[in-house]
Amino acid sequence: MRTCLVLPIMALLCLILAPHAHAQNCPRPNAGAVVQPPPDVYSQNGRLSVTLDYLSEVDSDGVTLYCFVMPTGQESPTLHVLPGDTVDILLVDKVPEPANGQHLNGSQTMMEMTTSADAVCGAATMDTTSVNIHFHGMNVPPTCHADEVIHTLVNSGQSFRYVFKIPTNEPPGMYWYHPHVHGQSEAAVLGGGAGAIEVEGIANVQPAVAGLPERFLVLRDQVIPGAFLPSQPGWNVSVNYVPILYPNYRPAIMQVTSGQQEFWRVVNASADTIMDVALVYDKVPQTLQIAALDGVPTGSQNGTEQGKLIPVTHVLIPPAGRAEFIATMPDASVRQALFVTRKIDTGSVGDNDPARPLAALRPVAATAAKVLEPLPDFHRTIPRFNGLARATVTATRTLYFSETFVETHHAPSVNRHLLPSDAVAFYITVKGQTPTVFSPTNPPAITTHQGAVEDWTIYNTSPEVHEFHIHQIHFLLMDRDGVPVPAAQRQLFDTVNVPAWSGHGAYPSITVRLDFRGPVVGDFVYHCHILGHEDAGMMAVIRVLPKSAA
């Protein structure tokens, strides 16, 4: 019998470690605290049912925090589901109403809702309390009460129920949930409003992880209080809410069992910060055996239905990306063991994502981590996206990321943090169309049909990095800069990095193969998953018509 686990000790620890006494809605641990696992909620008898209250508060540094909290008081639970389960989430918006009662319609960077009855889902008007939930990476319908983000709004004092079914062939791995109200998604995720989702069964596809203790790590970023300094990072970061704060970068503490292999399940739930993670023991990078990326077991779509481990010494995880890997914990001979993120080249006007420690690994006698076991009732099906590399391509398209400095007296080399929020407009454009900032009232930029297989080449014509993401489906990474990617990198993703243009020479590009052969139809979005860019317009709508309408 699979049950819902409640961890009252965890809730108590969070309260004890809260950095400010008044922090009641979204309690957070201090810098240097021991990393605690997120609370767990499991489906039972084919259904996961949970109530999530959406809360906010302003801490003593003036930083606005957001969180999804269960009635037990536990924050941002990891939702564990099986393929075929039904998810039933009651979302209750408890963010206080705006003081002046004003709404945000009309701002270029804010969502302006349509009012036609067939478009509105929930509230018809957006304000500063508005929230919805995107189930990132999951291949569920883009319909109201499922995974629809274009027109779904829940405002202060309102409740909204999400009910949808996990596909029976959903790849087993890590996904996540977060608010996706256009114009406010960056603030919500920077405030910590996000959590992980696990589709169980990876040990059945990749036996190498069976019997290993699991460690769920949710990486986030957050605002650095005070005036911006050009030398500082774009954002602070955290591990399971334990902050690693500029300028000292005091790492979190991770308690491990000496010499033991563990299965780490890492979600980059940052709004804007790219992570390039590694384990470094006495300054020597360690080998990580990647078992899954973006929720899909690596190598599992090659016709064998069996995962393949990929050895690396570091793995780049864009905002919204996930990486799952086997790692060996340090033994007694190691003096310093660090989980780190490496420096990222984000381009001449990109955020500063420096190298910094995330956690110091401290061996203890034994740890009480969960051990991953194969599911006895796991039913193998034809994997989702199977055979995509060999599928017949029905259409090719060219898209490009671009930016416009609205206030032309700003030089492109000026750091983005020093510019007014409306100084730059961001676009993702189909070649031949006019660059347009996103609005829910925009018509679809792309129309295709169920059963199509398309190759998109996406160029970055701007001087900072962007992260291509599409809802509802995954894609196969085929080429970088026109060169076929090595076999080990030709994996299925839902978010992938497109480097910045240097200002001369060819534009960086990726070519991805998108799979519309599944049951998903309707309107959904693609965008840059650096959420500050998405909020400022770098998003568009694709419409997938039913096969009968092709």
Buried (B, 14 or more C-beta within 10 A) or exposed (E): EBEBEBBEEBBEBBBEBBBEEEBEBBBBBBBBBBBBBBBBBBBEEEEBBBBBBBBBBEBEEEBBBBBBBBEBBBBBBBBBBBBBBBBBBBBBBBBEEBEEEEBBEEEBBBBBBBEEEEBBBBBBBBBBBBBBBBBBBBBBBBBBBBBBBBBBBBBBEBEBEBEBBBBEBBBBBBBBBBBBBBBBBBBBBBBBBBBBBBBBBBBBBBEBBBEBBBBBBBBBBBBBEEEEEEEBBBBBBBBBBBBBBBEEBBBBBBBBBBEBBBBBBBBBBBBBBBBBBBBBBEEEBBEBBBBBBBBBBBBBBBEEBEBBBBEBEBBBBBBBBBBBBBBBBBEEEBEEBBBBBBEBEBBBBBBBBBEBBBBBBEBEEEBEBBEBEBBEEBEEBEBBBBBBBEBEEBBEBBBBBBBBBEEEEBEBEBBBBEBEEEBBBBBBBBEEEEBBBBBBEEEBBBEBBBBBBBBBBBBBBBBBBBBBBBBBBBBBBBBBEEEEBEEEEBBBBBBBBBBBBEEEEEBBBBBBBBBBBBEBBBBBBBBBBBBBBBBBBBBBBBBBBEBEEE
